[in-house]
Amino acid sequence: MADKTKIEWTDATWNPVTGCSLVSEGCRYCYAADLAASRLKNHHSRKGLAKRNAAGVAQFTGEVRFNEKWIDQPLHWRKPRRIFVCAHADLFHESVPDEWIDKVFAVMALCPQHTFQVLTKRPERMRRYLSDVQAARWMVIEGEARAMGFDPNAMNAAGFERLANKGFLPNVWLGVSIEDQPTADTRIPYLMKIPAAVRFVSAEPLLGPVDLTRHLDPCLEHCTHGCCAEHEWECYSMFDTLDWVIVGGESGDHARAMDPQWARALRDQCSAAGVSFLFKQWGVWAPRNAVPDLPEWNAPGIQFDVHAYPSKEGDARNFVWRIGKGRTGRLLDGVTHDGFPEVRT
């Protein structure tokens, strides 16, 4: 938990829940598990939650922990900020009780000055929970707020009303984490069925090519017999789309390389659809032109590992080099992409 963070797409992290388990390849070298097994291994919020396997790779054990003393932290942050919720867990992990999620949503509802960013690899659980919220669970969430000693009507009457009537909070952004086309195809459809102020995708670590076009452009998803809308805005008001895409390569000792073409393709898809795009990082691997003043690969005393991806012409011209996260930066073809979404009302 920190009221400041180096994560490029948020301002702070809040960890009322810690602990997780591997669900897909994007989790294999999880940075949060590595921290829980090393620097934070004796901290009360992480102790025993992650272990290293025979290969020396840290993995969460599947145990999850509720950090009661941190649950009200955002209430003490006066300056508005974007807050990444459960940066070292998955709020919708199968072992997280609904009662813990109720408390988290109560705090988010009590803090309309902040923007909360909730990211999951388990959107089917997120959809079930938020369906219950719109049905009746909003009363439980309101009760949790009162149990903390706060009057929901005095703190954020409009927010609690929105939660009851529409099933979402205007200051909560919902997202799914993906790493390739199969995870995109599995997780994003659940997200698109959930009401939210902002729906977003974090493609990090990006481990394969991804085509998000049908989730970015409603015309391609819904119009098979020609356009039926008299005005362009009608189409976008009738159908839901993604609002934001984050892309990043992997970091850490075991980082896998990201083909530059995968990142460029997502950038171009977002540009064509008018969807906000943020390039978070190259990670450990990057093309040489992403790093100004990088020594030549064969200079005395310099050695870089290299990975080659086939170009469209079929030869190996898309080279990435193991340069190290500290030097690779965030430039994609010389440009910093820092797009943020507009909030749906």
C-alpha positions in Angstrom: 0.0 0.0 0.0 1.4 3.4 -1.0 0.0 6.8 -1.6 2.6 7.1 -4.4 3.7 4.6 -7.0 5.9 4.4 -10.0 3.2 2.5 -12.0 2.6 4.7 -15.0 -1.1 4.4 -15.2 -2.0 5.1 -11.6 -1.1 7.4 -8.7 -1.3 5.1 -5.7 -1.9 1.5 -4.7 -4.2 0.2 -2.1 -4.0 -3.4 -0.9 -6.8 -4.3 1.5 -6.4 -7.9 0.1 -3.1 -9.6 -0.6 -2.3 -13.1 -2.0 -3.3 -14.9 -5.2 -2.7 -17.9 -7.3 -1.5 -18.6 -10.9 -4.4 -18.7 -13.4 -2.6 -18.3 -16.8 0.8 -17.7 -18.4 0.8 -14.0 -17.6 1.0 -14.9 -13.9 4.0 -17.2 -14.2 6.7 -14.6 -13.2 4.4 -12.4 -11.1 6.2 -9.3 -9.7 3.9 -9.3 -6.7 4.7 -12.9 -5.8 8.4 -12.2 -6.2 8.1 -9.3 -3.7 6.0 -11.4 -1.3 8.8 -14.1 -1.4 11.7 -11.7 -1.0 11.7 -8.1 0.3 8.2 -8.3 1.9 8.4 -12.0 3.0 8.3 -11.0 6.7 5.7 -8.3 6.4 2.4 -9.2 8.2 0.5 -8.6 4.9 2.6 -11.0 2.9 4.2 -13.5 5.2 3.7 -17.1 4.0 1.7 -16.0 0.9 4.4 -16.9 -1.7 7.2 -19.4 -2.0 9.9 -20.1 -4.5 9.8 -23.4 -6.4 12.7 -25.6 -7.4 13.6 -23.3 -10.2 13.8 -20.3 -7.9 10.6 -18.7 -9.3 8.3 -17.1 -6.7 4.6 -18.2 -6.8 1.6 -17.4 -4.7 0.3 -20.3 -2.6 -3.4 -19.5 -3.1 -3.9 -18.2 0.4 -5.4 -14.7 0.5 -5.4 -12.2 3.4 -7.6 -9.3 4.4 -5.6 -6.4 5.8 -8.2 -4.8 8.1 -5.9 -1.9 9.2 -5.6 -0.7 5.5 -9.3 -0.9 4.6 -10.0 2.8 5.3 -6.7 4.2 3.9 -8.3 6.1 0.9 -10.6 7.9 3.3 -7.5 9.6 4.8 -6.1 10.7 1.4 -7.6 14.2 0.8 -6.0 14.9 -2.6 -7.9 13.2 -5.4 -5.9 10.5 -7.1 -6.2 7.3 -9.2 -5.9 4.3 -7.0 -4.9 0.8 -8.2 -7.0 -1.6 -6.0 -5.4 -4.8 -4.8 -2.1 -4.4 -6.8 -0.8 -7.5 -5.0 -3.9 -9.6 -5.3 -7.0 -10.2 -7.4 -10.1 -8.8 -5.6 -12.2 -11.4 -7.4 -10.1 -14.4 -6.6 -12.1 -17.5 -5.8 -10.9 -17.5 -2.2 -11.9 -13.9 -1.5 -15.2 -13.8 0.4 -18.0 -11.5 -0.9 -17.9 -9.8 2.6 -14.3 -8.5 1.9 -15.4 -7.2 -1.5 -18.4 -5.5 0.2 -16.0 -3.6 2.4 -13.8 -2.5 -0.5 -16.8 -1.3 -2.5 -18.1 0.6 0.6 -14.8 2.5 0.9 -14.8 3.3 -2.8 -18.4 4.6 -2.6 -17.4 6.8 0.3 -14.5 8.4 -1.6 -16.0 10.1 -4.7 -12.9 12.3 -4.9 -10.8 9.4 -5.9 -10.8 7.2 -9.0 -10.4 3.5 -8.2 -9.0 1.1 -10.9 -9.9 -2.6 -10.3 -8.1 -5.1 -12.5 -8.9 -8.8 -12.5 -8.1 -12.1 -14.4 -11.3 -13.5 -13.1 -14.0 -11.4 -14.7 -16.7 -14.1 -14.5 -16.6 -13.7 -10.7 -16.6 -9.9 -11.1 -19.7 -10.1 -13.2 -21.5 -12.4 -10.8 -20.7 -10.1 -7.9 -21.8 -6.9 -9.6 -25.0 -8.5 -10.9 -25.8 -9.2 -7.2 -25.0 -5.6 -6.4 -27.6 -4.2 -8.7 -30.1 -6.7 -7.5 -29.8 -6.2 -3.7 -26.2 -6.3 -2.5 -25.9 -2.5 -2.7 -27.8 -2.5 0.7 -25.1 -4.7 2.2 -22.4 -2.3 0.9 -24.3 0.6 2.3 -24.5 -1.2 5.6 -20.7 -1.8 5.6 -20.2 2.0 5.1 -22.5 2.7 8.1 -20.7 0.0 10.2 -17.4 2.0 9.6 -19.1 5.0 11.2 -20.0 6.9 8.1 -23.3 8.3 6.7 -23.5 7.2 3.0 -26.1 10.0 2.3 -23.8 12.6 3.7 -20.6 11.3 2.1 -21.8 10.4 -1.4 -25.6 10.1 -1.8 -25.4 10.3 -5.6 -22.8 7.5 -5.7 -24.8 5.1 -3.6 -27.9 5.9 -5.6 -26.0 5.0 -8.8 -24.8 1.8 -7.3 -28.4 0.8 -6.3 -30.0 1.9 -9.6 -27.4 1.1 -12.2 -25.0 -1.4 -10.5 -21.8 0.7 -10.8 -20.0 3.6 -9.2 -19.0 6.5 -11.4 -15.5 6.6 -9.8 -14.7 2.9 -10.3 -13.0 1.7 -13.5 -13.2 -2.0 -14.2 -10.6 -3.9 -16.2 -9.2 -7.3 -17.2 -5.7 -8.4 -17.5 -4.8 -10.3 -20.7 -1.6 -11.6 -22.3 -2.6 -13.1 -25.6 -5.5 -13.7 -27.9 -7.0 -16.7 -26.0 -7.1 -14.7 -22.7 -8.5 -11.7 -24.5 -11.2 -13.9 -26.1 -12.1 -15.5 -22.8 -12.0 -12.5 -20.4 -13.1 -9.4 -22.3 -16.7 -10.7 -23.2 -17.4 -10.9 -19.4 -16.1 -7.4 -18.9 -18.3 -6.0 -21.7 -21.4 -7.3 -20.0 -20.6 -5.4 -16.7 -21.8 -1.8 -16.2 -18.9 0.4 -15.5 -17.8 4.1 -15.7 -14.7 2.9 -17.7 -13.9 -0.5 -19.1 -10.2 -1.2 -19.7 -7.7 -3.9 -20.7 -4.2 -4.3 -19.4 -2.2 -6.3 -21.9 0.9 -6.9 -19.7 2.9 -8.9 -19.9 2.1 -9.1 -23.6 3.1 -12.6 -24.7 1.4 -12.8 -28.1 -0.4 -10.9 -30.8 -3.9 -9.6 -29.9 -6.6 -8.3 -32.1 -9.1 -6.2 -30.1 -10.8 -4.6 -33.0 -14.3 -6.0 -32.3 -14.2 -4.7 -28.8 -13.0 -1.2 -29.9 -15.2 -0.5 -32.9 -19.0 -1.3 -32.6 -19.4 -1.1 -36.3 -17.2 -4.2 -36.9 -18.8 -6.1 -34.0 -22.5 -5.4 -34.7 -23.1 -4.2 -38.3 -23.0 -7.0 -40.7 -25.5 -5.6 -43.2 -24.4 -2.0 -43.5 -24.7 0.9 -41.1 -28.2 1.6 -39.7 -27.4 4.7 -37.7 -28.1 8.1 -39.0 -25.2 9.7 -37.0 -21.9 8.2 -35.9 -22.6 9.0 -32.2 -25.8 6.8 -32.3 -23.7 3.7 -33.0 -21.3 4.3 -30.0 -24.2 5.1 -27.7 -26.1 1.9 -28.6 -23.1 -0.5 -28.1 -20.5 -0.8 -25.4 -16.8 -0.7 -26.3 -13.5 -0.7 -24.4 -12.5 2.7 -23.2 -8.8 2.2 -22.6 -5.9 -0.2 -23.5 -2.7 -0.5 -21.6 0.3 -2.4 -23.1 3.5 -3.5 -21.5 6.4 -6.0 -21.7 7.6 -8.2 -19.0 10.1 -7.3 -16.3 12.2 -9.4 -13.9 14.9 -12.0 -14.2 12.8 -14.5 -16.1 11.2 -11.9 -18.5 9.9 -13.1 -21.8 10.4 -10.9 -24.9 7.6 -8.9 -26.5 7.6 -8.6 -30.3 7.4 -4.8 -31.1 4.8 -5.6 -33.8 2.4 -6.8 -31.1 2.5 -3.4 -29.3 2.4 -1.5 -32.6 -0.7 -3.4 -33.7 -2.6 -2.6 -30.5 -1.5 1.0 -30.8 -2.8 1.2 -34.3 -6.1 -0.6 -33.4 -6.8 2.0 -30.7 -5.8 4.9 -32.9 -8.2 3.7 -35.7 -11.1 3.4 -33.2 -10.3 6.5 -31.2 -9.7 4.6 -28.0 -7.2 5.8 -25.4 -3.9 3.9 -25.5 -1.1 3.9 -22.9 2.3 2.2 -23.5 3.5 1.4 -20.0 6.9 -0.1 -20.6 9.1 -2.3 -22.8 10.2 -4.3 -19.7 13.6 -6.1 -19.9 13.5 -6.6 -23.7 13.3 -3.8 -26.3 14.4 -3.0 -29.8 17.6 -1.0 -30.0 16.0 2.1 -31.4 13.9 2.4 -28.2 17.0 3.2 -26.1 18.9 6.4 -27.1 22.7 6.2 -26.7 22.8 2.4 -26.3 26.3 1.1 -26.9 26.8 -1.1 -30.0 26.1 -4.7 -29.3 29.7 -5.7 -30.1 31.4 -2.9 -28.3 34.2 -4.0 -25.9 32.8 -5.2 -22.6 29.2 -5.0 -23.9 27.0 -8.1 -24.3 23.3 -8.3 -24.9 21.1 -11.3 -25.4 19.0 -11.0 -28.6 15.7 -12.5 -29.7 14.4 -12.3 -33.3 10.8 -12.4 -34.4 9.9 -13.0 -38.1 8.8 -9.9 -40.0 5.9 -9.8 -42.3 8.2 -10.7 -45.1 9.1 -13.9 -43.3 12.7 -13.1 -42.3 14.0 -12.4 -38.8 14.2 -8.6 -38.8 12.2 -7.7 -35.6 15.0 -7.9 -33.1 14.7 -7.2 -29.4 17.6 -7.1 -27.0 17.8 -7.9 -23.4 18.8 -4.5 -22.2 17.2 -4.3 -18.8 14.1 -2.4 -17.6 16.1 0.4 -16.1 17.2 1.4 -19.6 14.4 0.4 -22.0 11.9 3.1 -21.1 8.5 3.7 -22.7 9.1 5.1 -26.1 7.2 3.2 -28.8 8.7 4.3 -32.2 10.0 7.4 -30.5 6.7 8.4 -29.0 5.4 8.3 -25.4 1.8 7.1 -25.3 0.0 8.3 -22.2 -3.6 8.1 -23.2 -6.3 8.1 -20.5 -10.0 7.5 -21.0 -13.1 9.7 -20.7 -15.4 8.6 -18.0 -18.8 7.2 -19.0 -21.7 8.9 -17.2 
